[in-house]
Amino acid sequence: MKAFVDFYTKEGISPVAQDIEDLEKHFHRRHALYRHVGIVPGLLSGRSILEFGPGSGHNSIVTAAMHPARYVLVDANPVGLEHTRDLLQRFAGSGSIDISVVQSFIEDFETSERFDLVLCEGVLPTQEAPTELLSQIARFVRSGGMILITCIDAASYLAEQLRRFAAALATHEEASTEEKLAILVPLLGPHLDTIEGMGRSHEDWILDNVIQPFQGRALMGLDEAIDALHPDFSVHGTSPSFLVDRRWYKRITGPASDFNAVANQMYLAELHNFIDARTEHSVRKRERNRSLLAACNEAYQGIVNHSEARSSAAMARVMKALEVLRSELADLDPLTVRSFDDFLRVVARLQAGERDVDWGNFASWFGQGQQYLSLVRDRPLGIPESS
Ligand SMILES: C[S@@+](CC[C@H](N)C(=O)[O-])C[C@H]1O[C@@H](n2cnc3c(N)ncnc32)[C@H](O)[C@@H]1O
């Protein structure tokens, strides 16, 4: 089983297109991301970039516009690669960049080249073994170079996974993808309209997040990604940007220069802010967030199992997980709590066979989804010897 690729190639799709009609807006968004994670566009000029899983290439045209000397793109989905080639031809065709578009599984890709920047967005979480794949791609980062990846944990993905559960209640397990879309687009589409800056079609988003089977696949939180690359790589930045390091730089020597430990602590203290993108809170005790994450993980596992095999035992597991979650969420924002209660009411209606449901506050509840994380492959300090 190959995550994403099996589903995409079976359906003959690449459901990751972004609305780039307003190119200026698209470029602004990508530049905002690069600013958050610490990529300086001017410094990419003349450099080498390797991108895993470019999808349909919408982000790749922004990367190409930074004038790297070499740009290699690797993906296993032929449909997405065709779109990527077309877009690069349209927007980077006349440039002097040495571009290679390679059809390959990431696992099989091999080269002796090492790159200044390795990109892998929207690929690692929900693979069977995300941190193993991360180690595979990190090999291609040259000493002092950067890797940019995305992470998703069960807290940041909770609202989406609750929709997966509702979708399972509203559709038949054996229904075709078209039949599921015919029910789910009108049911969930209005939720997606509440997201400011949403650049994907309703169909694509639902295919990718709700219909695509996740059985046997694992998420990957920021801490797991950081630990997988420690000590060879050090955290550089995140988007959303939440790393705060108030120490005087002159005190950062020896063991104090473990930036990964600082990032991991901040991540756990901030985790509750990933649950509901409409709300914002100050940091809180890491113990509380550990327990919140455990409840979200149990809900995620239960929902994924139930959506693949809708037995009464699977249903009971989800309902128990939702009960635990309800108490974990109780001291978060009242809007989140109201949204969760509205969701529980919808579950009861869908179970009763109703389809015309009032989602209430839940309709506009989305979490932070994926977080971007940049890390630099540490290299020796390069202290010169005195003559
Ligand atoms: C969700 S899309 C992300 C597209 C784009 N990077 C973005 O962020 O919008 C994931 C892409 O990774 C590719 N992919 C996932 N797993 C892969 C693997 N093991 N080998 C090669 N390509 C893979 C899929 O074919 C797809 O194009």
The ligand as a Tripos MOL2 file, in Angstrom:
@<TRIPOS>MOLECULE
LIG
   27    29     1     0     0
SMALL
NO_CHARGES

@<TRIPOS>ATOM
      1 C1         -1.1410   15.8230   -0.8390 C.3       1 LIG1
      2 S1         -0.0880   15.9310   -2.2020 S.3       1 LIG1
      3 C2          0.8750   17.3640   -1.8110 C.3       1 LIG1
      4 C3          1.1100   18.2400   -3.0140 C.3       1 LIG1
      5 C4          1.9070   19.5190   -2.7620 C.3       1 LIG1
      6 N1          3.2350   19.2570   -2.2630 N.3       1 LIG1
      7 C5          1.1790   20.4030   -1.7870 C.2       1 LIG1
      8 O1          1.6440   20.5980   -0.6730 O.co2     1 LIG1
      9 O2          0.1260   20.9350   -2.1650 O.co2     1 LIG1
     10 C6          1.0570   14.6040   -1.9520 C.3       1 LIG1
     11 C7          1.9110   14.3230   -3.1990 C.3       1 LIG1
     12 O3          2.9610   13.4380   -2.8370 O.3       1 LIG1
     13 C8          2.9900   12.3400   -3.7370 C.3       1 LIG1
     14 N2          3.4510   11.1800   -2.9530 N.ar      1 LIG1
     15 C9          2.9810   10.7490   -1.7780 C.ar      1 LIG1
     16 N3          3.6470    9.6670   -1.3390 N.ar      1 LIG1
     17 C10         4.5970    9.4190   -2.2890 C.ar      1 LIG1
     18 C11         5.6270    8.4430   -2.4140 C.ar      1 LIG1
     19 N4          5.8010    7.4990   -1.4820 N.pl3     1 LIG1
     20 N5          6.4180    8.4900   -3.4950 N.ar      1 LIG1
     21 C12         6.2450    9.4430   -4.4430 C.ar      1 LIG1
     22 N6          5.2840   10.3950   -4.3910 N.ar      1 LIG1
     23 C13         4.4680   10.3800   -3.3190 C.ar      1 LIG1
     24 C14         1.5640   12.2020   -4.2410 C.3       1 LIG1
     25 O4          1.5400   11.5660   -5.4930 O.3       1 LIG1
     26 C15         1.1280   13.6480   -4.3080 C.3       1 LIG1
     27 O5          1.4260   14.2350   -5.5370 O.3       1 LIG1
@<TRIPOS>BOND
     1     1     2 1
     2     2     3 1
     3     2    10 1
     4     3     4 1
     5     4     5 1
     6     5     6 1
     7     5     7 1
     8     7     8 2
     9     7     9 1
    10    10    11 1
    11    11    12 1
    12    11    26 1
    13    12    13 1
    14    13    14 1
    15    13    24 1
    16    14    15 ar
    17    14    23 ar
    18    15    16 ar
    19    16    17 ar
    20    17    18 ar
    21    17    23 ar
    22    18    19 1
    23    18    20 ar
    24    20    21 ar
    25    21    22 ar
    26    22    23 ar
    27    24    25 1
    28    24    26 1
    29    26    27 1
@<TRIPOS>SUBSTRUCTURE
     1 LIG1         1 GROUP 0 **** ****
